[in-house]
Amino acid sequence: MADPNEPPRGECRQCWRHAHDRNAHRHLGSRKDCPQCVDHMINGHPGINRH
């Protein structure tokens, strides 16, 4: 299983965590959009990990 806290080089840290951490969206309940993910879809990925 991928480590949600250690994205590979070139991956957005937030997107990586939200894709690989089962708890990232748990607080939203079912069938709701994550505001942080929606922001990334609209505004891009400002936190790209470039090690």
mmCIF file as Biopython writes it, N, C-alpha, C and O atoms, coordinates in Angstrom:
data_model
#
loop_
_atom_site.group_PDB
_atom_site.id
_atom_site.type_symbol
_atom_site.label_atom_id
_atom_site.label_alt_id
_atom_site.label_comp_id
_atom_site.label_asym_id
_atom_site.label_entity_id
_atom_site.label_seq_id
_atom_site.pdbx_PDB_ins_code
_atom_site.Cartn_x
_atom_site.Cartn_y
_atom_site.Cartn_z
_atom_site.occupancy
_atom_site.B_iso_or_equiv
_atom_site.auth_seq_id
_atom_site.auth_asym_id
_atom_site.pdbx_PDB_model_num
ATOM 1   N N  . MET A ? 1  ? 0.845   -1.187 0.000   1.0 0.0 1  A 1 
ATOM 2   C CA . MET A ? 1  ? 0.000   0.000  0.000   1.0 0.0 1  A 1 
ATOM 3   C C  . MET A ? 1  ? 0.889   1.249  0.000   1.0 0.0 1  A 1 
ATOM 4   O O  . MET A ? 1  ? 1.911   1.291  0.685   1.0 0.0 1  A 1 
ATOM 5   N N  . ALA A ? 2  ? 0.501   2.235  -0.753  1.0 0.0 2  A 1 
ATOM 6   C CA . ALA A ? 2  ? 1.253   3.486  -0.844  1.0 0.0 2  A 1 
ATOM 7   C C  . ALA A ? 2  ? 1.155   4.261  0.466   1.0 0.0 2  A 1 
ATOM 8   O O  . ALA A ? 2  ? 0.121   4.251  1.134   1.0 0.0 2  A 1 
ATOM 9   N N  . ASP A ? 3  ? 2.240   4.926  0.816   1.0 0.0 3  A 1 
ATOM 10  C CA . ASP A ? 3  ? 2.252   5.760  2.010   1.0 0.0 3  A 1 
ATOM 11  C C  . ASP A ? 3  ? 1.591   7.091  1.662   1.0 0.0 3  A 1 
ATOM 12  O O  . ASP A ? 3  ? 2.111   7.825  0.822   1.0 0.0 3  A 1 
ATOM 13  N N  . PRO A ? 4  ? 0.453   7.423  2.286   1.0 0.0 4  A 1 
ATOM 14  C CA . PRO A ? 4  ? -0.251  8.661  1.951   1.0 0.0 4  A 1 
ATOM 15  C C  . PRO A ? 4  ? 0.514   9.930  2.302   1.0 0.0 4  A 1 
ATOM 16  O O  . PRO A ? 4  ? 0.189   11.013 1.815   1.0 0.0 4  A 1 
ATOM 17  N N  . ASN A ? 5  ? 1.537   9.792  3.155   1.0 0.0 5  A 1 
ATOM 18  C CA . ASN A ? 5  ? 2.308   10.960 3.578   1.0 0.0 5  A 1 
ATOM 19  C C  . ASN A ? 5  ? 3.589   11.172 2.779   1.0 0.0 5  A 1 
ATOM 20  O O  . ASN A ? 5  ? 4.287   12.163 2.992   1.0 0.0 5  A 1 
ATOM 21  N N  . GLU A ? 6  ? 3.909   10.265 1.869   1.0 0.0 6  A 1 
ATOM 22  C CA . GLU A ? 6  ? 5.137   10.356 1.083   1.0 0.0 6  A 1 
ATOM 23  C C  . GLU A ? 6  ? 4.853   10.184 -0.402  1.0 0.0 6  A 1 
ATOM 24  O O  . GLU A ? 6  ? 5.027   9.092  -0.944  1.0 0.0 6  A 1 
ATOM 25  N N  . PRO A ? 7  ? 4.417   11.251 -1.063  1.0 0.0 7  A 1 
ATOM 26  C CA . PRO A ? 7  ? 4.127   11.132 -2.499  1.0 0.0 7  A 1 
ATOM 27  C C  . PRO A ? 7  ? 5.405   10.975 -3.314  1.0 0.0 7  A 1 
ATOM 28  O O  . PRO A ? 7  ? 6.454   11.489 -2.925  1.0 0.0 7  A 1 
ATOM 29  N N  . PRO A ? 8  ? 5.331   10.280 -4.425  1.0 0.0 8  A 1 
ATOM 30  C CA . PRO A ? 8  ? 6.495   10.192 -5.306  1.0 0.0 8  A 1 
ATOM 31  C C  . PRO A ? 8  ? 6.830   11.566 -5.887  1.0 0.0 8  A 1 
ATOM 32  O O  . PRO A ? 8  ? 5.994   12.470 -5.905  1.0 0.0 8  A 1 
ATOM 33  N N  . ARG A ? 9  ? 8.037   11.699 -6.350  1.0 0.0 9  A 1 
ATOM 34  C CA . ARG A ? 9  ? 8.478   12.953 -6.953  1.0 0.0 9  A 1 
ATOM 35  C C  . ARG A ? 9  ? 7.525   13.363 -8.071  1.0 0.0 9  A 1 
ATOM 36  O O  . ARG A ? 9  ? 7.152   12.541 -8.909  1.0 0.0 9  A 1 
ATOM 37  N N  . GLY A ? 10 ? 7.134   14.626 -8.081  1.0 0.0 10 A 1 
ATOM 38  C CA . GLY A ? 10 ? 6.275   15.163 -9.120  1.0 0.0 10 A 1 
ATOM 39  C C  . GLY A ? 10 ? 4.791   15.043 -8.833  1.0 0.0 10 A 1 
ATOM 40  O O  . GLY A ? 10 ? 3.970   15.550 -9.598  1.0 0.0 10 A 1 
ATOM 41  N N  . GLU A ? 11 ? 4.434   14.379 -7.738  1.0 0.0 11 A 1 
ATOM 42  C CA . GLU A ? 11 ? 3.017   14.243 -7.394  1.0 0.0 11 A 1 
ATOM 43  C C  . GLU A ? 11 ? 2.611   15.327 -6.403  1.0 0.0 11 A 1 
ATOM 44  O O  . GLU A ? 11 ? 3.408   15.740 -5.561  1.0 0.0 11 A 1 
ATOM 45  N N  . CYS A ? 12 ? 1.390   15.773 -6.509  1.0 0.0 12 A 1 
ATOM 46  C CA . CYS A ? 12 ? 0.844   16.753 -5.578  1.0 0.0 12 A 1 
ATOM 47  C C  . CYS A ? 12 ? 0.636   16.069 -4.226  1.0 0.0 12 A 1 
ATOM 48  O O  . CYS A ? 12 ? -0.044  15.046 -4.139  1.0 0.0 12 A 1 
ATOM 49  N N  . ARG A ? 13 ? 1.217   16.633 -3.185  1.0 0.0 13 A 1 
ATOM 50  C CA . ARG A ? 13 ? 1.132   16.053 -1.840  1.0 0.0 13 A 1 
ATOM 51  C C  . ARG A ? 13 ? -0.323  15.897 -1.391  1.0 0.0 13 A 1 
ATOM 52  O O  . ARG A ? 13 ? -0.687  14.856 -0.845  1.0 0.0 13 A 1 
ATOM 53  N N  . GLN A ? 14 ? -1.149  16.903 -1.611  1.0 0.0 14 A 1 
ATOM 54  C CA . GLN A ? 14 ? -2.549  16.843 -1.184  1.0 0.0 14 A 1 
ATOM 55  C C  . GLN A ? 14 ? -3.323  15.786 -1.974  1.0 0.0 14 A 1 
ATOM 56  O O  . GLN A ? 14 ? -4.049  14.983 -1.388  1.0 0.0 14 A 1 
ATOM 57  N N  . CYS A ? 15 ? -3.171  15.782 -3.283  1.0 0.0 15 A 1 
ATOM 58  C CA . CYS A ? 15 ? -3.893  14.803 -4.103  1.0 0.0 15 A 1 
ATOM 59  C C  . CYS A ? 15 ? -3.468  13.383 -3.747  1.0 0.0 15 A 1 
ATOM 60  O O  . CYS A ? 15 ? -4.294  12.474 -3.677  1.0 0.0 15 A 1 
ATOM 61  N N  . TRP A ? 16 ? -2.163  13.207 -3.523  1.0 0.0 16 A 1 
ATOM 62  C CA . TRP A ? 16 ? -1.653  11.877 -3.173  1.0 0.0 16 A 1 
ATOM 63  C C  . TRP A ? 16 ? -2.291  11.404 -1.874  1.0 0.0 16 A 1 
ATOM 64  O O  . TRP A ? 16 ? -2.762  10.271 -1.783  1.0 0.0 16 A 1 
ATOM 65  N N  . ARG A ? 17 ? -2.304  12.280 -0.868  1.0 0.0 17 A 1 
ATOM 66  C CA . ARG A ? 17 ? -2.875  11.892 0.425   1.0 0.0 17 A 1 
ATOM 67  C C  . ARG A ? 17 ? -4.355  11.589 0.292   1.0 0.0 17 A 1 
ATOM 68  O O  . ARG A ? 17 ? -4.838  10.596 0.836   1.0 0.0 17 A 1 
ATOM 69  N N  . HIS A ? 18 ? -5.072  12.429 -0.420  1.0 0.0 18 A 1 
ATOM 70  C CA . HIS A ? 18 ? -6.512  12.225 -0.565  1.0 0.0 18 A 1 
ATOM 71  C C  . HIS A ? 18 ? -6.832  10.968 -1.364  1.0 0.0 18 A 1 
ATOM 72  O O  . HIS A ? 18 ? -7.896  10.376 -1.181  1.0 0.0 18 A 1 
ATOM 73  N N  . ALA A ? 19 ? -5.938  10.559 -2.237  1.0 0.0 19 A 1 
ATOM 74  C CA . ALA A ? 19 ? -6.159  9.349  -3.021  1.0 0.0 19 A 1 
ATOM 75  C C  . ALA A ? 19 ? -5.790  8.081  -2.249  1.0 0.0 19 A 1 
ATOM 76  O O  . ALA A ? 19 ? -6.352  7.017  -2.509  1.0 0.0 19 A 1 
ATOM 77  N N  . HIS A ? 20 ? -4.849  8.184  -1.299  1.0 0.0 20 A 1 
ATOM 78  C CA . HIS A ? 20 ? -4.324  6.986  -0.651  1.0 0.0 20 A 1 
ATOM 79  C C  . HIS A ? 20 ? -4.593  6.882  0.840   1.0 0.0 20 A 1 
ATOM 80  O O  . HIS A ? 20 ? -4.226  5.881  1.455   1.0 0.0 20 A 1 
ATOM 81  N N  . ASP A ? 21 ? -5.216  7.874  1.435   1.0 0.0 21 A 1 
ATOM 82  C CA . ASP A ? 21 ? -5.538  7.839  2.866   1.0 0.0 21 A 1 
ATOM 83  C C  . ASP A ? 21 ? -7.040  7.647  3.022   1.0 0.0 21 A 1 
ATOM 84  O O  . ASP A ? 21 ? -7.825  8.526  2.667   1.0 0.0 21 A 1 
ATOM 85  N N  . ARG A ? 22 ? -7.429  6.513  3.545   1.0 0.0 22 A 1 
ATOM 86  C CA . ARG A ? 22 ? -8.855  6.200  3.685   1.0 0.0 22 A 1 
ATOM 87  C C  . ARG A ? 22 ? -9.592  7.194  4.569   1.0 0.0 22 A 1 
ATOM 88  O O  . ARG A ? 22 ? -10.809 7.337  4.451   1.0 0.0 22 A 1 
ATOM 89  N N  . ASN A ? 23 ? -8.887  7.875  5.442   1.0 0.0 23 A 1 
ATOM 90  C CA . ASN A ? 23 ? -9.531  8.817  6.358   1.0 0.0 23 A 1 
ATOM 91  C C  . ASN A ? 23 ? -9.649  10.231 5.799   1.0 0.0 23 A 1 
ATOM 92  O O  . ASN A ? 23 ? -10.286 11.079 6.424   1.0 0.0 23 A 1 
ATOM 93  N N  . ALA A ? 24 ? -9.065  10.506 4.660   1.0 0.0 24 A 1 
ATOM 94  C CA . ALA A ? 24 ? -9.030  11.864 4.123   1.0 0.0 24 A 1 
ATOM 95  C C  . ALA A ? 24 ? -10.429 12.429 3.863   1.0 0.0 24 A 1 
ATOM 96  O O  . ALA A ? 24 ? -10.656 13.626 4.038   1.0 0.0 24 A 1 
ATOM 97  N N  . HIS A ? 25 ? -11.351 11.585 3.451   1.0 0.0 25 A 1 
ATOM 98  C CA . HIS A ? 25 ? -12.699 12.056 3.132   1.0 0.0 25 A 1 
ATOM 99  C C  . HIS A ? 25 ? -13.765 11.511 4.073   1.0 0.0 25 A 1 
ATOM 100 O O  . HIS A ? 25 ? -14.958 11.719 3.856   1.0 0.0 25 A 1 
ATOM 101 N N  . ARG A ? 26 ? -13.339 10.830 5.095   1.0 0.0 26 A 1 
ATOM 102 C CA . ARG A ? 26 ? -14.286 10.194 6.017   1.0 0.0 26 A 1 
ATOM 103 C C  . ARG A ? 26 ? -15.243 11.212 6.650   1.0 0.0 26 A 1 
ATOM 104 O O  . ARG A ? 26 ? -16.424 10.916 6.830   1.0 0.0 26 A 1 
ATOM 105 N N  . HIS A ? 27 ? -14.756 12.378 6.981   1.0 0.0 27 A 1 
ATOM 106 C CA . HIS A ? 27 ? -15.582 13.390 7.650   1.0 0.0 27 A 1 
ATOM 107 C C  . HIS A ? 27 ? -16.701 13.930 6.754   1.0 0.0 27 A 1 
ATOM 108 O O  . HIS A ? 27 ? -17.627 14.571 7.253   1.0 0.0 27 A 1 
ATOM 109 N N  . LEU A ? 28 ? -16.634 13.687 5.454   1.0 0.0 28 A 1 
ATOM 110 C CA . LEU A ? 28 ? -17.640 14.213 4.529   1.0 0.0 28 A 1 
ATOM 111 C C  . LEU A ? 28 ? -18.894 13.351 4.453   1.0 0.0 28 A 1 
ATOM 112 O O  . LEU A ? 28 ? -19.922 13.796 3.944   1.0 0.0 28 A 1 
ATOM 113 N N  . GLY A ? 29 ? -18.819 12.142 4.946   1.0 0.0 29 A 1 
ATOM 114 C CA . GLY A ? 29 ? -19.955 11.238 4.806   1.0 0.0 29 A 1 
ATOM 115 C C  . GLY A ? 29 ? -20.000 10.721 3.378   1.0 0.0 29 A 1 
ATOM 116 O O  . GLY A ? 29 ? -18.988 10.744 2.677   1.0 0.0 29 A 1 
ATOM 117 N N  . SER A ? 30 ? -21.129 10.268 2.954   1.0 0.0 30 A 1 
ATOM 118 C CA . SER A ? 30 ? -21.213 9.700  1.612   1.0 0.0 30 A 1 
ATOM 119 C C  . SER A ? 30 ? -21.722 10.728 0.604   1.0 0.0 30 A 1 
ATOM 120 O O  . SER A ? 30 ? -22.566 11.567 0.919   1.0 0.0 30 A 1 
ATOM 121 N N  . ARG A ? 31 ? -21.193 10.643 -0.600  1.0 0.0 31 A 1 
ATOM 122 C CA . ARG A ? 31 ? -21.659 11.394 -1.754  1.0 0.0 31 A 1 
ATOM 123 C C  . ARG A ? 31 ? -21.552 12.910 -1.605  1.0 0.0 31 A 1 
ATOM 124 O O  . ARG A ? 31 ? -22.441 13.637 -2.047  1.0 0.0 31 A 1 
ATOM 125 N N  . LYS A ? 32 ? -20.498 13.381 -1.000  1.0 0.0 32 A 1 
ATOM 126 C CA . LYS A ? 32 ? -20.259 14.820 -0.921  1.0 0.0 32 A 1 
ATOM 127 C C  . LYS A ? 32 ? -18.895 15.112 -1.499  1.0 0.0 32 A 1 
ATOM 128 O O  . LYS A ? 32 ? -17.978 14.301 -1.368  1.0 0.0 32 A 1 
ATOM 129 N N  . ASP A ? 33 ? -18.749 16.251 -2.131  1.0 0.0 33 A 1 
ATOM 130 C CA . ASP A ? 33 ? -17.468 16.643 -2.703  1.0 0.0 33 A 1 
ATOM 131 C C  . ASP A ? 33 ? -16.563 17.229 -1.626  1.0 0.0 33 A 1 
ATOM 132 O O  . ASP A ? 33 ? -17.014 17.961 -0.745  1.0 0.0 33 A 1 
ATOM 133 N N  . CYS A ? 34 ? -15.301 16.899 -1.711  1.0 0.0 34 A 1 
ATOM 134 C CA . CYS A ? 34 ? -14.296 17.435 -0.802  1.0 0.0 34 A 1 
ATOM 135 C C  . CYS A ? 34 ? -13.922 18.836 -1.298  1.0 0.0 34 A 1 
ATOM 136 O O  . CYS A ? 34 ? -13.488 18.975 -2.441  1.0 0.0 34 A 1 
ATOM 137 N N  . PRO A ? 35 ? -14.078 19.869 -0.477  1.0 0.0 35 A 1 
ATOM 138 C CA . PRO A ? 35 ? -13.751 21.234 -0.917  1.0 0.0 35 A 1 
ATOM 139 C C  . PRO A ? 35 ? -12.303 21.386 -1.382  1.0 0.0 35 A 1 
ATOM 140 O O  . PRO A ? 35 ? -12.036 22.123 -2.331  1.0 0.0 35 A 1 
ATOM 141 N N  . GLN A ? 36 ? -11.370 20.702 -0.727  1.0 0.0 36 A 1 
ATOM 142 C CA . GLN A ? 36 ? -9.968  20.790 -1.125  1.0 0.0 36 A 1 
ATOM 143 C C  . GLN A ? 36 ? -9.741  20.148 -2.488  1.0 0.0 36 A 1 
ATOM 144 O O  . GLN A ? 36 ? -8.977  20.672 -3.299  1.0 0.0 36 A 1 
ATOM 145 N N  . CYS A ? 37 ? -10.391 19.029 -2.747  1.0 0.0 37 A 1 
ATOM 146 C CA . CYS A ? 37 ? -10.233 18.361 -4.043  1.0 0.0 37 A 1 
ATOM 147 C C  . CYS A ? 37 ? -10.884 19.179 -5.153  1.0 0.0 37 A 1 
ATOM 148 O O  . CYS A ? 37 ? -10.339 19.280 -6.252  1.0 0.0 37 A 1 
ATOM 149 N N  . VAL A ? 38 ? -12.037 19.758 -4.874  1.0 0.0 38 A 1 
ATOM 150 C CA . VAL A ? 38 ? -12.706 20.599 -5.862  1.0 0.0 38 A 1 
ATOM 151 C C  . VAL A ? 38 ? -11.828 21.807 -6.185  1.0 0.0 38 A 1 
ATOM 152 O O  . VAL A ? 38 ? -11.712 22.192 -7.348  1.0 0.0 38 A 1 
ATOM 153 N N  . ASP A ? 39 ? -11.211 22.406 -5.169  1.0 0.0 39 A 1 
ATOM 154 C CA . ASP A ? 39 ? -10.316 23.537 -5.389  1.0 0.0 39 A 1 
ATOM 155 C C  . ASP A ? 39 ? -9.163  23.143 -6.308  1.0 0.0 39 A 1 
ATOM 156 O O  . ASP A ? 39 ? -8.782  23.916 -7.187  1.0 0.0 39 A 1 
ATOM 157 N N  . HIS A ? 40 ? -8.608  21.956 -6.115  1.0 0.0 40 A 1 
ATOM 158 C CA . HIS A ? 40 ? -7.523  21.489 -6.976  1.0 0.0 40 A 1 
ATOM 159 C C  . HIS A ? 40 ? -8.007  21.268 -8.407  1.0 0.0 40 A 1 
ATOM 160 O O  . HIS A ? 40 ? -7.281  21.559 -9.358  1.0 0.0 40 A 1 
ATOM 161 N N  . MET A ? 41 ? -9.213  20.762 -8.562  1.0 0.0 41 A 1 
ATOM 162 C CA . MET A ? 41 ? -9.742  20.547 -9.910  1.0 0.0 41 A 1 
ATOM 163 C C  . MET A ? 41 ? -9.919  21.872 -10.645 1.0 0.0 41 A 1 
ATOM 164 O O  . MET A ? 41 ? -9.744  21.940 -11.861 1.0 0.0 41 A 1 
ATOM 165 N N  . ILE A ? 42 ? -10.265 22.917 -9.908  1.0 0.0 42 A 1 
ATOM 166 C CA . ILE A ? 42 ? -10.508 24.227 -10.514 1.0 0.0 42 A 1 
ATOM 167 C C  . ILE A ? 42 ? -9.219  25.034 -10.669 1.0 0.0 42 A 1 
ATOM 168 O O  . ILE A ? 42 ? -8.978  25.630 -11.719 1.0 0.0 42 A 1 
ATOM 169 N N  . ASN A ? 43 ? -8.394  25.051 -9.622  1.0 0.0 43 A 1 
ATOM 170 C CA . ASN A ? 43 ? -7.235  25.949 -9.572  1.0 0.0 43 A 1 
ATOM 171 C C  . ASN A ? 43 ? -5.884  25.286 -9.797  1.0 0.0 43 A 1 
ATOM 172 O O  . ASN A ? 43 ? -4.862  25.971 -9.808  1.0 0.0 43 A 1 
ATOM 173 N N  . GLY A ? 44 ? -5.855  23.995 -9.973  1.0 0.0 44 A 1 
ATOM 174 C CA . GLY A ? 44 ? -4.589  23.320 -10.211 1.0 0.0 44 A 1 
ATOM 175 C C  . GLY A ? 44 ? -3.951  22.794 -8.944  1.0 0.0 44 A 1 
ATOM 176 O O  . GLY A ? 44 ? -4.603  22.694 -7.905  1.0 0.0 44 A 1 
ATOM 177 N N  . HIS A ? 45 ? -2.681  22.461 -9.032  1.0 0.0 45 A 1 
ATOM 178 C CA . HIS A ? 45 ? -1.964  21.783 -7.969  1.0 0.0 45 A 1 
ATOM 179 C C  . HIS A ? 45 ? -0.773  22.622 -7.504  1.0 0.0 45 A 1 
ATOM 180 O O  . HIS A ? 45 ? 0.325   22.486 -8.043  1.0 0.0 45 A 1 
ATOM 181 N N  . PRO A ? 46 ? -0.982  23.489 -6.506  1.0 0.0 46 A 1 
ATOM 182 C CA . PRO A ? 46 ? 0.092   24.369 -6.069  1.0 0.0 46 A 1 
ATOM 183 C C  . PRO A ? 46 ? 1.183   23.677 -5.268  1.0 0.0 46 A 1 
ATOM 184 O O  . PRO A ? 46 ? 2.284   24.216 -5.163  1.0 0.0 46 A 1 
ATOM 185 N N  . GLY A ? 47 ? 0.920   22.497 -4.695  1.0 0.0 47 A 1 
ATOM 186 C CA . GLY A ? 47 ? 1.896   21.858 -3.797  1.0 0.0 47 A 1 
ATOM 187 C C  . GLY A ? 47 ? 2.611   20.683 -4.422  1.0 0.0 47 A 1 
ATOM 188 O O  . GLY A ? 47 ? 2.734   19.640 -3.779  1.0 0.0 47 A 1 
ATOM 189 N N  . ILE A ? 48 ? 3.088   20.804 -5.648  1.0 0.0 48 A 1 
ATOM 190 C CA . ILE A ? 48 ? 3.778   19.688 -6.301  1.0 0.0 48 A 1 
ATOM 191 C C  . ILE A ? 48 ? 5.094   19.417 -5.570  1.0 0.0 48 A 1 
ATOM 192 O O  . ILE A ? 48 ? 5.887   20.325 -5.322  1.0 0.0 48 A 1 
ATOM 193 N N  . ASN A ? 49 ? 5.301   18.142 -5.231  1.0 0.0 49 A 1 
ATOM 194 C CA . ASN A ? 49 ? 6.497   17.706 -4.521  1.0 0.0 49 A 1 
ATOM 195 C C  . ASN A ? 49 ? 7.614   17.458 -5.516  1.0 0.0 49 A 1 
ATOM 196 O O  . ASN A ? 49 ? 7.509   16.543 -6.333  1.0 0.0 49 A 1 
ATOM 197 N N  . ARG A ? 50 ? 8.674   18.240 -5.475  1.0 0.0 50 A 1 
ATOM 198 C CA . ARG A ? 50 ? 9.752   18.160 -6.459  1.0 0.0 50 A 1 
ATOM 199 C C  . ARG A ? 50 ? 11.082  17.695 -5.857  1.0 0.0 50 A 1 
ATOM 200 O O  . ARG A ? 50 ? 12.128  17.990 -6.435  1.0 0.0 50 A 1 
ATOM 201 N N  . HIS A ? 51 ? 11.093  17.000 -4.751  1.0 0.0 51 A 1 
ATOM 202 C CA . HIS A ? 51 ? 12.313  16.503 -4.074  1.0 0.0 51 A 1 
ATOM 203 C C  . HIS A ? 51 ? 13.549  16.913 -4.789  1.0 0.0 51 A 1 
ATOM 204 O O  . HIS A ? 51 ? 14.652  16.580 -4.356  1.0 0.0 51 A 1 
#
